[in-house]
């Protein structure tokens, strides 16, 4: 499939889920895109990270993750721009 086909499929799927005027899909999309909904996933991933690695490796991963987040926030345009 060409890239244009994938983009068209993605747009049709998005309109199917978001443009259906269905209360079920509206609440489902609000739940999926909510930040709070993803906190348990992050906690479970962090638990698996700690359980399966040494503390040195966990520290390095957390350090680089924090550095990546800082760089993303630092380089993002501010809302005032």
Secondary structure by P-SEA (a helix, b strand, c coil): ccaaaaaaaaaaaaaaacccccaaaaaaaaaaaccccaaaaaaaaaaaaaacccaaaaaaaaaaaaaaaaaaaaacccccc
